[in-house]
Amino acid sequence: MNHPTFSFEFFPPKTPEGTDKLRNTRKQLAQFKPQFFSVTFGAGGTTQQGTMDTVLEIQCEGFDAAPHLSCIGSTKDNVRALLNAYREHGIKRIVALRGDIPSGMVEFGEFRYANELVEFIRAEHGDWFHIEIAAYPEYHPQARSALDDLANFERKAKAGASSAITQYFFNADAYFAFVDEVRFRGVDIPVVPGIMPINNFSQLARFSDACGAEIPRWLRLKLQSYGDDMASIRALGLDVVTDLCDRLLSGGAPGLHFYTLNAAGAVSTVWQRLGL
């Protein structure tokens, strides 16, 4: 059996203080020898320069870095220029996404769906890039139906994706059911669970409502009951997330991808509890 792989996700910092904080976070997480660090992109392609700057700094530190590339609101020329720049710098991994549609945007650009972006990357660069795509065990919030979402994932995967990273979730059964469904459809790429530490209930609820990730009713009510007691929220969050990771790895998940929110504390504690 292959050893599980681990990766950590960051967003591009917007201030000098944020840059310093992220450097310290990376230093702490680097001791876990991740397969790569990924760096997100803002809605409609914003933070593009910040993504590139962060990725190149990570690479200069000797780690593999994977920029997110979103195609909504972009042109083929823009995407081509970015891909060429990343390749010239020796970047070998891309997280290819449709991306969020900023409010008020009418024109989608030259790409409408992530499968078109995956096809474009393969046509332009062959096998140079390892292409990650997104997966939604609890289904994309804008999907017309669960079947429609599965068909969309299948299209992306068969367009030339190398592996997938899921949206975060707290129900391990949803992940295993999703993997069974896509295997039935002939998709055999690794599907790595995305893991969100729980540090702040109001922030988590806001994220989850926006992205369609379900907080189980029992967990939502328990977290709500703690009010402003952040220590209790974090303690329960660590128990829940550690148990989830343990179930996923025991059940055969190929690895874990942590949404760090540019902080190392909770991720490091989960890591140590798992004995990784």
Buried (B, 14 or more C-beta within 10 A) or exposed (E): EEEBBBBBBBBBBEEEEBBEBBEEBBEBBBEBEBBBBBBBBBBBBBBBEBBBBBBBBBBEEEBBBBBBBBBBBBEBEBBBEBBEEBBEEEBBBBBBBBBBBEEEEEEBBBBEBBBBBBBBBBEBBEEBBBBBBBBBBBBBEEBEEBEEBBEBBBBBBBBBBBBBBBBBBBBBEBBBEBBEBBEEBEBEBBBBBBBBBBBBBEEBBEBBEEBBBBBEEEBBEBBEEBEEEEEBBBEBBBEBBBBBBBBBBEEEBBBBBBBBBBBBBBBBBBBEBBEE
